[in-house]
Amino acid sequence: MTKSALEHRDGQVNENGRGREPEEKCKKVELGKKVTLLRGISIIIGTIIGAGIFISPKGILQHSGSVGMSLVVWIACGVLSLFGALSYAELGTCIKKSGGHYTYILEAFGPQMAFIRLWSDLIAIRPAGMAVISLAFGQYILEPLFMPCHIPPMAVKLATAIGITTVMYLNSMSVTWSARLQIFLTVSKLLAIALIVVPGMYQLFKGETQNFENAFELSNMKLSGMPLAFYSGMYAYAGWFYLNFVTEEVEKPERTVPLAICISMAIVTSCYVLTNVAYYTVMSAEELLDSQAVAVTFAERVMGSFSVVVPVFVALSCFGSMNGCIFALSRMFFVASREGQLPAVLSMIHIKRHTPLAAVFVLYPMTLLQLFVGDIYGLLNFMSFLRWLFIGIVVLGLIYLRFTKPDLPRPFRVPLFIPVVFCITCFFMVFMSLYSDPVNTGIGFAISLTGIPAYYIFIYFEQKPKWLQTAVDSLNRTLQILLMVVPAEQ
């Protein structure tokens, strides 16, 4: 923590070095425990269900080779994701700190490995992921206005920039209101799924089952494609770990975290499987593979002119994912700053709104930069395998802690085979990524390794260059004044 931050927090040293008392007594500045069970469920569901299930679930069908096997993959990925979520639930109840992946790697494997994960998140993974889901929001929020014409790319980017700015502003203003908004958006996306599932089930009960005949025809199935099908499925379920990023703000985390995870994963898996069944009642496998936006094609066939509401619900779904991601990721940067691995201002809280203002906006410049000038989809190809590499390392850390710290309090404990199976799955997907696309994944791995010299330059050596220390102190002091933030009171 910088000298200026300490002086501001303690209220004991003024410009001339003389003691002074705080001018007034005010409410304790800290992040409150405002995440209830319902809000926890909405964070998990709201970040898992994005645009993918509405737009293009054909990746699993393409690689699995048949309707029946695609549904099996959806169910299996739901179960595997539940295994990962339960492993994180144990970590979240025995390590009651916010920060998610970063905190657990820090506790298990030390600061260098944690910083490499943090560095990868900060410079590439999170800005690119935010930019992509935000682009989907921009595309679909404008769809009803331009139908049936093509939307100008710059209009999409401007709408996307407005969406990113809005969600970051909301998260900087109030924890309570961002959590309430997440509940509303989660209900909206579940309603959108209901608009697909209910007509689909109606068609199924009417006897529209011709597309399920010979559902397990294996002539098109290739074993080499199954890992890619599972990779697509696990990507669709990604997001179950976000509640662990805000553990310190969860009411009764030893009860709320496991319960919210189990309820959320049951709801999401059911929604995904039923939605895919609904698609197949209206479209054959060939038609689904030819569709660029499966939910829109489904709505046009079943709802007619009412199908215009589907893009709106897809946009709301994307906005919910954006809101949940920002809410959770800002806490990871908050904790990393508190651990001394990011500038001190990121662990400071607004004196009135009690939000980590600087941590909320830290991704904003890089996200906008990648939105307008970066090759976002290429960057995601570089970095996507790193997500599962580090998640695998986190769950490996759970197994490691079982043996190195057996006396660590574990209010929620999973059978050992659950983290073992999930850990093997993660590393298998990483291996398949390296095998199927060695160039892109190799570049992504190289980008992450730049975190090693960065760690030694910015963190490891206590005697930093004077110019660097001066620049960091000046940045902390300036942003602290501009943003009206102070260190959290213990």
N, C-alpha and C positions, 0 to 999 in steps of 0.2 A: 504494500500500500504506500502511496506517495506521501510526502510530508504534508502537502497541502490538504490531502484527503484526511489525514490524521488530525490536522489542526481544525478543520471544519467539523469533524465528528466530535472531537472532545470539547470543543468550545472553550479551550483553556489558554490558547496562545494567540495574541493579536499581532499586528504588524510590528510593534515595538518590543515584543517578547513579554509583555506584562500580562498577568493573569486577568481573566474576565469571566463573568458568569453568563450562562445562556440568557438571552433577553426574555424568553418566555417559555413556559412549560407547555408542551404540546403533546399530541398523541404519539405514542411510540411508533417510530418509522421502521416498518418491517413488512414482509409479505405475509398476509394473514392466511389462515386455513379456511379457504372459501370454496374448495372443490369437494362437493358432496358426492354421494354415490351416483345420483342422476347426472351430475355434471361430469363425473369421471366416465360414465358410460357414453355420454355424448361426445367427449373428447376422443375416445377410442373409435367409436363407430364413425364419427364425423371425419376423422383423418384417414381411416381405412377406405371407406366408400368414397371414391373420387369420381373421375370421369370414365374410367376404364370399363366398368360393368355396363355402362350405358352406351358406350361408343363402339368398342371393338374387342369382344372376348374371343375373337377367332384364332388368336395365337395358340390357345390350348387345343382347339379342335384341329387345327392344321397339323400340329406336331403329334397329337395322340392318334389321329387317323380315323376315329369313328365317334358317333354321338354318344354311345354308351361309355366308352373309355374317357371321353372328355368330362362327363359327369363324375366318373370315378376320380379323375384327377382333381376336380374342384373340391370334392369331399375330402380326399387325401390331403390336399394343401391346407384345407381348413383345420384338419386334425393336427398336422405338423405345426401350423401356426399357433394352435392352442398349446402344443408342447412348448414352443418358444415363449409364449405369453405366460405360461405357468412358471417357467424357469425365471422369467423376469419378475414375476410376482414374489417368488422367494427372495430374490435379490432386493426387491423394493421394500420388503418387510424386515429384512435383517440389516440393510444399509439404508437408513432413513434419511437420505440426502437426495435432493433434486439433482438433475443432470443426466440421468439415463445412462447411455453407453459410456460416456466420458467418466462418470463417477465410478462405475463398476470396474472399468479397466484400470482406473487410478488405484482403487482399493486392492485389486488382485495383482496387477503387474507393474505398478509404479508409474511415476510421472512421465517418463519418456514415451512409453507406448500410448498413454492417454493423450499426450500432446500431439502425437502423429495423427491420432483419430480426430482430434479437435482441429488440427491444421487442415486436414482433408475436407472436413465439414465446412470450414470457414471459407476456403478459397475456391471450392468447386462444387462439392456434392449438394450442399443445401441451397446455395444461390441458383444452381441449375435446376434442381428439383422444384423450387418455388417458381422459377420462371416458366417451366413447362406446364405445371398445373394452372398457373395464372393465365398462360396463353390459351389453354382450353376454356377457361372462364371467359376471356375476351372474345373468343370465337363464337361461343354459344349464347352469350348475352346479346350479341348483335345479330344472331341468326334470324330471329323473327322480324327484325327491321329491314333486312336486305333480301328476304325470300322473294323469289327464287334466284336472285342474282348472286354473283360472287362477292364476298366481302373483301374490300381493299386491305392488303396486309398491314399498311400503316394504321388503318382504323382499328384493327385488331390489337396492335401493339399499344396504341394510345388507350384503348379501353382496358387493356391488361395493366398498364401503368397506373391508371386510376384505381383499379381494383386492388393492386398491391399497396398503394398509398392509403386507401381506405382501411384495409384490414390492419395495417400497422398503426394507423392513427387510433383505431378503436382499441387495440391492445395496449396502447400507451396511455389511454385515458382512464380505463377502469377494468380491473380484473373481473368484477361482478358482471358488468355489462358484456364483456367479451365471452364470459361463460354462459350468460343467458342467450346471447346470439348463437352460440354453438349449439345449444339445446334446440332452438328454433330451426337452425339449418339442418340439424340431424333429423328432426321430424319431417322436414321438407324432403330430404333425400329418401327417407323411408316411404313417404307418400308417393314419390316418383317411382320407387320400386313396386309399390302396391298397384300403381297404374299399369304396370307391365304384368305383374304376377296374376292379378285378379282376372283380367281378360284372357290371359294364357290358360289359367286353370279352367275357366269357363269353356274355352275351346277344347281342352283336353277331355273334360267330362262330356262334351258333346260327341266325342268319338274321333276327334282329329288326332289320330295316333299314327298316321301313315309314315311320318318321319322317324318314328321310333322302331319301325320294323327293321329287323336285322341291325339293331343298334350296336351290337358288339361284333360286327363284321370286321375281321382283323386283317383283311387283305392289304389295306393301305397303311397299316401300322408298322412302324420301324422302331426297333429298340433304341437306336441312336437318337430318335426324336423325342423319346419320353422325358429325358432330363430337361430338354428345352421346354417341354410342356409344363413340367413342374416349376421350372424357373419362371415362366410367365404367370403361373398360378400363385406362387409365393410372392411375386411382385404385386399382384392384385390384392393380396391380403396384408401387405406391408402397412404398418401404422399401429399395430397392437402394442408397441413399446412406448408410445408417447405419454401415457399416464405416468410412467416412471420418471419422466423429465420434470415433473412437478410434485414429487412425493412430499416435499416439505409443506405444500399448500393443501394437502389432502386431509380431510377429517378422518381420524382413526385409520391410518394407512394400513395397519396390520389386518383390518377387516375389509376396508373399502377397496384396496388395490386388487386382491385376489377375486373378490366378488364382482367388481366392475369388469375385470378381464374375462372371467368365465361367462357372464351374461352377454357381454359384447360379442365375444367370438361365436357363441351359439346363435345370436341374432344375425351376424354377418354371414356365417356359413349357410344358414337357412336361406337368407335373401339371395345369395349368389347362386345356389343350386336351383332354387325355385325360379329365379329370373332366367337362367339358361334353359330350364324345362319349358318355360313360357315361350322363349324364342323359337324352340324347335317345334312347337305346336303350329306355328305360322310359317316358318321358313325351313327349307331342307338344308342339309349340311352344305350343299353347293351354293345355295342362295346366301347363306350366312357368311360363307367365305368371300363371296363377291361384294358384300355390303361394306361400305366405308364407315357407316355409323349404324350399328345394328339396332339400337333402340329407336332411332328415327325411322328406319325402314319398317320395324315392327309397328310403330304408332301409325304410320301412313296406311298400313294394311288393315289395322284393327279399328282405329279411331277416326280416320278420315280427316276432316278439317280441324278437328280437335287436337291433332298431332302437333300443332304449333306450340303447345304448352311444354312438350318434352325438352326442347332446347333450353327453355327457361329453367326447368328443374335441374338439367345437367349443369347449367351455370351456377345455380344455388349450391349444388353438390360440390362443385369445384371451389366455390367461395368458402364453404364449410371446411374443406381440406386445408385451404390457405390459412384460415383463422386458427384451426387446431395446430397446424405446424408452427406458426409464429408464436402462439401462446406457449408451446412446449419448448421450442428451440431457444427462445430467449432465456429460459431458465438454465439451459445447458451453458450458455455463454456467461450467465450470471455466476454460476458455480465455478466455472473455469477461471473467471476473474478473481473470485474469492480465494481460489487456490493459488493465485499469483501467476497464472499462465496467460492472462490477457490483461490489458490495461485496467487499472483500478476503477475507472469510472463505470465500467460495465457491471460492477457489483454494487452500484449505488442505486438508491430508490428515490423517486420523486417525493418531495416533502409533504405534498398534499394528497396526491392520487395514489400513493403507495404502489406504484408500478415500476418495474426495472426499465426505465425509459431508454437508456442508452443501449441496453441489451436487446430491446425490441427492434431498434432501428439499425443495428450493426450490419445486418444482411442487406439493407435497403440499397446502398450504392452499387454493390457487386451484382445484385439481382437485376437492377435496371440496366447496368452495363451489359450483362449477358443477354438480357431481353432484346436490346437494340442492335448490338454488334456481334454477339457471340454465336458460335455454332452449338446451340444448346443441345440438340439431339445427339450430335456427335460426342459432346462432353459427357452426356449421360451414358453413352455406350462405353466411354473410357472408365467411368466411375461406378457403374451399377454393381459390378462384382465386388467392389470394396465394401458395399453395404453388408453383404452376407459374410464377407471375410471378418469384418469387425464384430458383427453380431455373433458369429461363431466363436470369436475370441472371448466375447463377454460371457457366453454360456460355458465355455471352457474354464473361464475364471470362477464360475459358480462351482464347478467340479473341483477345481484347485482349492478353493476356500473350504470345501467340505473336509479336506484332508489337512490343510495347514492351519485352519482355525475352526476345529470341531466344536469348540465351546461358544462360538458366536451365537447370540440369541436368534432363533429362527421361528417366529410365531407361525409362519406358513412354510411347510417343507414338502417338496415334491419327491416322489420315488426317483432314485438315481437314474433309472433307465430313460426317463423322459428327457433330461438334459443331454444324456449321451446320444440318444437317437437324433435329437435336433441338431446337436453339434456336428455329428457325422454328415447329416443332410446339408448343412451350410457349407462345409468344406468340400463336399462332393459337387455342389453347384459352382463353387469357386473354381474347382479343377476343370469342370466342364466349360466354364467361361474361358479359361486359359486355353483349353484345347480347341474350342470352336472359333475363337476370335483372338488369337495370341497378340496381334498388333495393337488393337484398341485397348485390350485389358492390360497389356504390357505398358502402354503409355500412361494409363490410369495409375498403375502401380508405381511408375516412376514419379508421377506427380505427387503421390502420397509420400514417397521417400524424401522429397524436398523438405518434409517436416523434420528430418533428422538434423541437418545443419541449422535450420531455423530454431530448433530446440536449444542447441548449444549457443547460438548467438544471442537469443532473447531471454533464455531461462537459466541455463546451467551455470554460466559464468557470472559470479556475483559482481565482479568488477567490469561493468559494461563501459563501452566508450562514452566519454563525457557528452559528446554531441547527441548520442542516442538517449542517454538518461535525461538530458535537458529537454529533448523533443517530447519524450513520453510524459515528463512532468508537466510541460506546457500544455500538451493535449488534454491530460486529465483535469488540470486546473480550469482551462477554458471551457471544456464541455460541462464540467460540474457547475460552473456559473451560468452558462447558457441554458442548461436543461433543468436547473434547480433541483439537483439530486444530491443526496448525502449517503454515507455508508449506513447499512442496516444496523439498528441497535440490537445488541445481543440480549 
